[in-house]
Amino acid sequence: MINDNKDSLDAIFLVTSSSAHVTQAITALENGYHVFLEKPMGITVKECKKLEAIVKKHKTQLFSLGFVRRFDPSYVYAKELIDQGTIGNPFMIRAHTADFDRYAEFQLQFVQSAGGIFLDYNVHDIDLTRWLLNTEVHSVYARGGSYVHKEFSDIGDADNTVVLATLENNKIAVISASRTAFHGHDTHTEIIGSKGILKIGCEPSKNHVEIFDHHGIRKECVKDFFSRFETAFLHEVQNFIQCILDKQKPQITAYDGTKATEVSLAMLQSFKEGLNLFASGTQEEGTGKVYKIGAAMSSFSDKWQTYLQDGVRRFDKERDDVEISMTDGKDDPATQLNQIETLLAQGTDAIIIVPVDISAMGPIIKLTKEAKVPLVVINRLPKDEFLKDIDVYVGSDSIEGGIMQAKWIVDQHSPKGKAGIIMGPLGHEAATMRTKGNEQVFAQNGIKVVIKAEGKWDRAKGQQIAENWFQSGKDLDIIVSNNDEMAIGAVLAARSMGIKDKDILIVGLDATPDAIEYLGKGLDATVFQSADGQGYGAANAAYKLLMGEKLEKMYWIPYELVTPENKDQYQ
């Protein structure tokens, strides 16, 4: 089109597949055209920032994005009322976008190229939130599923989602999306302020007509997004053309597009991993600085930590302005301390660490404080005397994992059962607290812990321990393990001894890929703790600290029970 119309076109409207947006927009800008681009601007933050840089470079070409709700008369009026102080200080927004259910099958055809429900639906409400409340999104926690159309789960998407977002200045947003509105299209928003409330579109009527018939009294609803925002689409195009004629910058910028994509992708990751994720960024564009983050692992031989390392590497790959170096502490505190000293001497800007020994954190904290480098601790909660001196802790509450294991066992087992607990390394915070959670629940429900042993997170050791127990005639009904690797070892021991699955309950913790494979094949349950999510979250936290953000000290990642019945959700 560009080659055929070089002299007759001034502007190009790109209403194409989301995955093609950035490439096409850059081509148009570099050929001298003004560009109006449909949302989302891109499907990765990296490509959005690339386009943002190109827009800045081509100062004579105008660029705008299709956040159409900014041109809807109702939303425009609501913005005016907010800015006038009509409802006081707006501190909460509730936004909902829902499409007619009959379009779900059609949406399946293009959902992957469109980026999924968060990039296709929520991106509008993210922009609305930033615009109406004049704020940035700080963190997001997303949940949802495919409750009506299971096919969306097969491609990693959902038909209904809800997101709780924290905003700057302690404001809150609740953003929900649905592909299953049986009454028609439904977009509505509620803004709550210190002196009043604004509601926009909360009754999604087609018009002001009420029908009185044998069904009762009813109103018809608009059937699709285009019908609801027909006027806004017209105003949006008129505004862009007028900006070209007047040589005025459009109100919607490439930066707005980057922010909307950034938050949408954080929502998607949160949905997939069950994490509360930091979503806002404050880095000055174009600085060219590459931030060095040192990731000090306690041991590369710990299989669970290999998944954690994957999360760290994933964050590293996503950002051009980050370089992460990873070290193996080999389960030796002195080795890990020396490695951190070396990282700091090499000019590392932040340290994330899975400590070998939480009781030996003092020298590490001293080094990072002297270097004025942020310290993020992962998975192993430091003792109180050290906790106050770290910047962020990313992990799960260990005792809750043990409690969740034991409660499930109690629900499956009659009272007065006999249990053995395979523990992680003695003195390790997670091993101590998970075991404590097991014992608390068992003591309250008549299950006796007859034996415990240290398996050091290792499958082979777990197998050896369980074989010894079986051979010594402990007559166990239950084996609960502090992690999955040792639990799998117990499963293998039971098989080698000819013990049938129905005669013993074996429960692990972590929901590793290997454990998911063993569920229903000797392993009865596990508890999901996202290793990948903890690694990614820790790297993300370190980066945000380097950007100057103030973060909460404790960044908890919730546990989830996994059984043969729901294991497909975790594969």
C-alpha positions in Angstrom: 0.0 0.0 0.0 2.8 2.4 0.9 4.6 1.8 -2.4 1.5 2.2 -4.5 0.3 5.4 -2.8 3.5 7.2 -1.9 2.3 10.6 -3.1 -1.4 10.4 -2.3 -1.4 9.5 1.4 -0.7 11.6 4.4 -1.8 9.2 7.2 -2.3 5.5 7.7 -4.8 3.8 10.1 -3.5 0.4 11.2 -6.3 -1.8 12.3 -4.5 -5.2 12.0 -3.5 -8.1 14.1 -1.9 -7.1 17.4 1.3 -9.0 16.6 1.8 -7.0 13.5 1.2 -3.5 15.0 4.8 -2.5 15.9 6.4 -3.6 12.6 3.7 -1.9 10.5 3.7 1.3 12.5 7.5 1.6 12.3 7.4 1.1 8.5 4.7 3.7 8.1 6.5 6.3 10.3 9.9 5.7 8.5 8.1 6.3 5.2 6.8 9.7 6.4 3.2 8.9 7.3 1.2 10.0 10.3 0.0 6.8 12.1 -3.1 5.9 14.0 -2.6 2.5 15.5 -5.3 0.2 17.0 -4.6 -1.0 20.6 -2.7 -2.7 22.0 0.4 -0.9 20.8 2.4 -4.2 20.9 2.4 -7.5 22.6 5.8 -7.2 24.3 7.2 -4.3 26.3 10.4 -4.5 24.3 8.7 -3.9 21.0 6.6 -1.1 22.5 9.7 0.7 23.7 11.2 0.3 20.3 8.2 1.9 18.6 8.2 4.6 21.3 11.8 5.5 20.4 10.9 5.6 16.7 7.9 7.9 17.4 10.3 10.3 19.3 12.7 10.2 16.4 10.1 11.2 13.8 9.0 14.5 15.3 7.0 15.7 12.3 4.9 12.6 12.1 1.9 12.3 14.4 1.2 9.1 16.3 -1.9 8.1 18.3 -3.5 4.9 19.6 -7.0 3.5 19.6 -8.0 3.9 23.2 -11.5 4.8 22.0 -13.1 5.3 25.4 -11.3 8.5 25.9 -13.6 9.9 23.1 -16.8 8.5 24.4 -19.1 11.4 25.5 -19.9 9.7 28.8 -16.3 9.1 29.8 -15.2 12.5 28.6 -17.9 14.1 30.9 -16.8 11.8 33.8 -13.2 13.0 33.3 -14.4 16.6 33.4 -16.3 16.0 36.6 -13.3 14.3 38.3 -11.0 17.1 37.3 -13.4 19.7 38.7 -13.4 17.9 42.0 -17.1 16.9 41.9 -16.5 13.6 43.7 -13.5 14.8 45.7 -10.4 12.7 45.7 -11.1 9.6 43.5 -9.5 6.6 45.3 -11.1 3.6 43.7 -12.2 2.5 40.3 -14.1 -0.6 39.3 -14.1 -1.3 35.6 -15.8 -4.2 33.7 -15.6 -5.2 30.0 -17.7 -8.0 28.7 -18.5 -9.3 25.2 -21.6 -11.1 24.0 -21.1 -14.8 24.6 -22.1 -15.7 21.0 -18.8 -14.2 19.8 -16.6 -16.5 21.9 -16.2 -19.1 19.2 -15.1 -16.4 16.7 -12.6 -15.0 19.3 -10.9 -18.3 19.6 -9.7 -18.0 16.0 -7.5 -14.9 16.7 -7.0 -14.8 20.5 -3.3 -15.8 20.4 -2.4 -13.1 17.8 -4.5 -10.6 19.7 -2.5 -11.3 22.9 -5.4 -12.8 25.0 -8.0 -11.4 27.3 -5.6 -9.1 29.2 -4.1 -7.4 26.1 -7.4 -7.4 24.1 -9.9 -6.4 26.9 -8.2 -5.1 30.0 -5.9 -2.8 28.0 -8.8 -0.4 27.6 -9.5 -0.3 31.4 -5.8 0.1 32.2 -5.7 3.2 30.0 -9.0 4.4 31.5 -7.6 4.0 35.0 -4.4 5.9 34.3 -6.4 8.6 32.5 -9.4 9.1 34.8 -7.4 9.0 38.0 -4.2 10.5 36.6 -2.1 7.7 38.2 0.1 4.8 37.4 -0.5 1.1 38.2 1.9 -0.1 40.9 1.1 -3.8 41.2 -1.4 -6.4 40.0 -2.9 -9.7 41.2 -5.0 -11.5 38.6 -7.2 -14.6 38.8 -9.7 -16.2 36.5 -10.4 -19.2 34.3 -12.4 -20.7 31.5 -15.7 -21.3 33.2 -17.9 -21.6 30.1 -15.6 -22.1 27.1 -12.9 -24.5 28.2 -11.1 -24.1 24.9 -9.6 -20.9 26.1 -7.6 -22.7 28.8 -6.0 -24.9 26.1 -4.2 -21.9 24.7 -3.3 -20.3 28.0 -6.2 -17.8 28.1 -9.4 -17.4 30.0 -13.1 -16.5 29.4 -13.5 -14.6 32.7 -10.8 -12.7 34.8 -10.6 -10.3 37.6 -7.6 -8.1 38.6 -6.9 -6.3 41.9 -4.5 -3.5 41.2 -2.8 -1.1 43.6 -2.1 2.4 42.2 0.0 5.3 43.1 -1.0 7.2 46.3 -2.6 4.0 47.7 -5.5 4.1 45.2 -7.2 0.8 44.1 -8.6 -0.6 40.9 -10.7 -3.7 40.3 -10.7 -4.6 36.7 -12.7 -7.5 35.3 -13.3 -9.0 31.9 -15.6 -11.5 30.4 -16.2 -13.3 27.1 -19.5 -14.7 28.4 -22.1 -11.9 28.7 -25.3 -13.6 27.7 -27.2 -10.3 27.6 -24.9 -8.5 25.0 -22.0 -6.2 25.2 -21.4 -4.7 28.7 -18.8 -2.0 29.4 -19.3 -0.2 32.7 -17.1 1.8 35.1 -17.6 3.1 38.7 -15.3 5.7 40.2 -15.5 6.2 44.0 -14.3 9.4 45.5 -14.1 11.0 48.9 -17.2 13.1 48.2 -19.2 11.0 45.7 -19.4 8.3 43.1 -19.6 8.3 39.3 -21.2 5.4 37.4 -20.8 5.1 33.7 -22.8 2.6 31.6 -23.8 0.5 34.6 -27.1 -0.3 32.8 -26.0 -1.3 29.3 -29.2 -0.5 27.5 -29.5 -0.2 23.8 -31.6 3.0 24.2 -34.2 4.4 26.6 -37.0 2.1 25.4 -38.6 -0.3 27.9 -40.5 -3.3 26.6 -43.6 -4.5 28.5 -44.7 -7.9 27.3 -45.3 -11.5 28.6 -41.6 -11.7 29.7 -42.2 -8.8 32.0 -40.5 -5.4 31.8 -37.2 -5.4 30.0 -34.7 -3.3 28.1 -32.6 -4.5 25.1 -28.8 -4.4 25.4 -26.3 -3.4 22.8 -24.9 -6.5 21.1 -21.3 -5.5 20.5 -18.5 -3.2 21.3 -18.8 -1.2 18.0 -22.5 -0.4 18.7 -21.7 0.7 22.2 -18.9 3.0 21.1 -20.1 4.1 17.7 -20.0 7.8 18.5 -16.6 7.4 20.2 -15.1 5.8 17.1 -16.2 8.7 15.0 -14.9 11.3 17.5 -11.6 9.4 17.7 -11.0 9.6 14.0 -12.1 13.2 13.7 -9.7 14.1 16.5 -6.8 12.5 14.9 -7.5 14.2 11.5 -7.9 17.5 13.2 -4.6 17.1 15.0 -2.9 16.5 11.6 -4.6 19.6 10.2 -3.7 21.8 13.2 -0.3 20.2 13.6 -1.1 19.4 17.3 0.1 16.4 19.2 -2.7 13.8 20.0 -3.6 13.4 23.6 -2.8 9.6 23.5 0.9 9.0 23.3 3.2 6.0 22.5 4.1 6.1 26.2 0.5 5.4 27.1 0.6 2.4 24.8 3.8 1.1 26.4 2.3 1.4 29.9 -0.9 -0.3 28.9 1.0 -3.2 27.4 3.4 -3.4 30.4 0.5 -3.7 32.9 -1.5 -6.1 30.7 1.5 -8.4 30.5 2.0 -8.2 34.2 -1.7 -9.2 34.6 -1.2 -12.2 32.3 1.9 -13.4 34.2 0.0 -12.9 37.5 -2.9 -14.9 36.1 -0.6 -17.8 35.0 1.5 -17.9 38.1 -0.7 -16.7 41.0 1.6 -13.9 41.8 1.2 -10.3 43.0 3.4 -8.5 40.5 4.9 -5.1 40.4 3.6 -3.4 37.2 4.7 0.3 37.1 8.0 1.6 35.8 9.7 4.9 36.5 12.9 4.6 34.5 13.8 7.6 32.4 13.7 6.7 28.8 16.8 6.8 26.7 19.4 6.7 29.5 21.1 3.7 27.9 22.2 2.3 31.3 22.4 -1.4 31.8 21.7 -2.5 35.4 23.8 -5.4 36.7 22.0 -7.7 39.0 23.8 -10.5 40.9 21.7 -13.7 41.5 23.3 -15.7 44.3 21.8 -19.2 44.4 22.5 -21.5 47.4 23.0 -24.5 45.1 22.7 -25.3 41.5 22.2 -29.0 42.4 18.8 -28.2 44.1 16.3 -29.1 41.4 13.6 -26.7 42.7 16.1 -23.9 42.3 16.6 -24.7 38.7 13.0 -23.6 38.1 13.7 -20.5 40.2 16.7 -19.8 38.0 14.4 -20.1 34.9 12.3 -17.2 36.3 15.4 -15.1 36.9 16.6 -15.8 33.3 13.2 -15.0 31.9 13.2 -11.6 33.4 16.8 -11.1 32.1 15.7 -12.0 28.6 12.7 -9.6 28.6 14.8 -6.5 29.4 17.5 -4.9 27.3 18.6 -2.7 30.3 19.3 -5.6 32.7 22.2 -8.0 32.8 22.0 -10.8 35.4 25.0 -12.9 36.6 24.2 -16.1 38.5 26.4 -17.8 41.0 26.4 -21.3 42.7 26.9 -21.2 46.5 27.4 -24.9 46.6 25.5 -25.0 49.9 28.5 -23.4 51.6 28.0 -20.0 53.4 31.7 -19.0 52.9 31.6 -19.7 49.2 28.4 -17.7 48.8 29.8 -14.7 50.8 32.9 -14.7 48.6 30.8 -14.8 45.5 28.8 -11.8 46.6 31.9 -9.9 47.5 33.2 -10.5 43.9 29.9 -9.5 42.4 30.0 -6.2 44.3 33.6 -5.6 43.3 32.5 -6.0 39.6 30.1 -3.1 40.0 26.8 -5.1 40.5 23.9 -2.7 41.1 21.6 -5.1 43.1 21.8 -8.5 44.7 19.1 -11.2 44.8 19.9 -14.2 47.0 18.7 -17.6 48.1 20.8 -17.8 51.3 22.7 -20.9 52.1 22.2 -20.2 55.8 19.7 -17.7 57.0 21.5 -17.5 60.3 24.6 -16.2 58.6 23.1 -13.3 56.8 24.9 -10.6 58.8 28.1 -10.4 56.7 26.1 -10.4 53.5 23.9 -7.5 54.7 27.0 -5.6 55.8 28.6 -6.0 52.3 25.5 -4.8 50.5 24.9 -1.9 52.9 28.5 -0.7 52.5 28.1 -0.9 48.7 24.7 0.9 49.0 23.2 -2.0 46.9 19.6 -3.2 47.2 19.3 -6.7 48.7 16.3 -9.0 47.8 16.1 -12.4 49.6 14.2 -15.3 47.9 12.4 -18.3 49.4 14.3 -18.6 52.7 13.0 -16.1 55.3 15.8 -14.4 57.3 15.6 -14.3 61.0 14.0 -11.2 62.6 17.4 -9.7 63.5 18.3 -9.6 59.8 14.9 -9.1 58.2 14.8 -5.4 59.1 18.0 -4.8 57.1 17.0 -6.4 53.8 15.0 -4.5 51.1 12.5 -7.1 50.0 11.6 -10.7 50.7 10.0 -12.8 48.0 8.6 -16.1 48.9 5.8 -18.1 50.4 4.9 -18.4 54.1 6.4 -21.8 54.9 4.2 -22.8 57.7 1.1 -22.2 55.5 2.5 -24.8 53.0 2.8 -27.4 55.8 -0.7 -26.6 57.1 -2.2 -27.0 53.6 -0.6 -30.4 53.2 -1.8 -31.6 56.6 -5.3 -30.3 56.2 -5.7 -32.2 53.0 -4.4 -35.3 54.6 -6.8 -35.0 57.5 -9.7 -34.6 55.0 -8.7 -37.9 53.3 -7.8 -39.9 56.4 -9.6 -41.2 59.4 -8.3 -40.1 62.8 -5.4 -41.9 64.6 -3.3 -42.4 61.5 0.5 -42.8 61.7 2.7 -40.3 59.8 6.3 -39.9 58.9 7.8 -36.6 57.8 10.7 -36.3 55.4 12.3 -33.0 56.2 14.6 -30.6 54.3 18.0 -29.7 55.9 17.8 -29.3 59.6 17.8 -25.7 60.6 16.5 -24.6 57.2 13.6 -22.1 57.7 11.3 -23.7 55.1 12.0 -27.2 56.5 11.4 -26.1 60.1 8.2 -24.2 59.4 6.6 -26.7 57.0 7.2 -29.4 59.5 5.7 -27.2 62.2 2.6 -26.7 60.1 2.2 -30.4 59.6 2.6 -31.2 63.3 0.1 -28.5 64.4 -2.7 -29.8 62.2 -1.9 -33.5 62.9 -1.9 -32.9 66.7 -5.3 -31.3 66.5 -6.8 -34.2 64.5 -5.4 -37.3 66.1 -2.7 -38.2 63.6 0.5 -39.2 65.3 3.9 -38.3 63.9 5.9 -41.4 64.7 9.1 -40.6 62.9 11.0 -37.8 61.1 14.2 -37.7 59.1 16.3 -35.3 57.2 16.2 -35.8 53.4 18.0 -32.6 52.4 15.6 -31.9 49.5 17.1 -34.9 47.6 15.1 -37.6 45.8 17.6 -40.4 46.4 17.8 -39.5 50.1 14.0 -39.4 50.3 13.8 -42.9 48.7 16.4 -44.3 51.1 14.6 -42.9 54.2 11.2 -44.2 53.1 12.7 -47.7 52.3 14.3 -47.8 55.8 10.9 -46.9 57.4 9.1 -49.6 55.4 11.7 -52.2 56.2 11.7 -51.4 59.9 8.0 -52.0 60.2 6.9 -48.5 61.1 3.4 -49.3 59.8 2.9 -45.8 58.3 -0.3 -44.6 56.8 1.1 -41.3 55.7 4.3 -39.9 54.4 4.4 -36.1 54.1 7.5 -34.5 52.6 8.8 -30.9 52.8 9.3 -30.9 49.1 8.4 -32.9 46.0 11.8 -34.4 45.2 11.8 -36.3 48.6 8.1 -37.2 48.1 8.9 -38.7 44.7 11.7 -40.7 46.4 9.0 -42.0 48.9 6.8 -43.0 45.9 9.7 -45.0 44.4 10.4 -46.6 47.7 6.8 -47.7 48.1 6.9 -49.2 44.6 10.1 -51.1 45.2 8.6 -52.5 48.4 5.4 -53.6 46.7 3.2 -51.2 48.7 0.0 -50.4 46.9 -1.0 -46.7 46.4 -4.2 -47.2 48.3 -2.4 -48.3 51.4 -0.4 -45.1 52.0 -0.8 -41.4 51.4 2.2 -39.5 50.1 2.1 -35.8 49.8 4.8 -33.4 48.6 5.2 -29.6 48.2 6.2 -27.4 45.3 4.2 -28.8 42.4 7.3 -29.2 40.2 6.8 -30.6 36.7 8.1 -34.0 37.8 5.7 -34.1 40.7 2.7 -33.3 38.4 3.7 -36.4 36.4 3.6 -38.5 39.6 0.2 -37.3 40.8 -2.2 -40.2 40.7 0.7 -42.6 40.2 1.7 -42.9 43.8 1.9 -39.2 44.8 -1.5 -38.2 46.2 -1.2 -34.4 46.4 1.3 -31.6 46.4 1.2 -27.9 47.1 2.0 -25.4 44.3 4.8 -22.9 45.1 5.9 -21.1 42.0 9.7 -21.4 41.8 9.7 -19.6 38.4 7.5 -16.9 39.8 9.7 -16.4 42.8 12.8 -16.0 40.6 11.0 -13.6 38.2 9.5 -11.7 41.1 12.8 -11.3 42.9 14.5 -10.0 39.7 11.5 -7.7 39.1 11.7 -6.4 42.7 15.4 -5.7 42.4 14.8 -3.8 39.1 12.0 -1.7 40.6 14.3 -0.8 43.5 16.9 0.4 41.1 14.2 2.5 39.4 13.6 4.2 42.7 10.3 2.6 43.6 9.3 2.1 47.2 8.2 -1.5 47.7 6.6 -3.4 50.5 9.1 -5.5 52.5 7.2 -8.8 52.2 6.2 -10.1 48.8 4.1 -13.2 49.6 3.3 -15.7 46.9 0.3 -17.9 47.9 0.2 -21.7 47.9 -2.3 -23.7 46.0 -3.3 -27.4 46.6 -2.8 -29.6 43.6 -4.3 -33.1 43.3 -4.9 -35.5 40.4 -8.3 -33.8 39.8 -6.9 -30.4 39.1 -3.3 -31.1 38.0 -4.0 -30.1 34.3 -4.1 -26.5 35.4 -0.5 -26.7 36.5 1.1 -28.5 33.6 
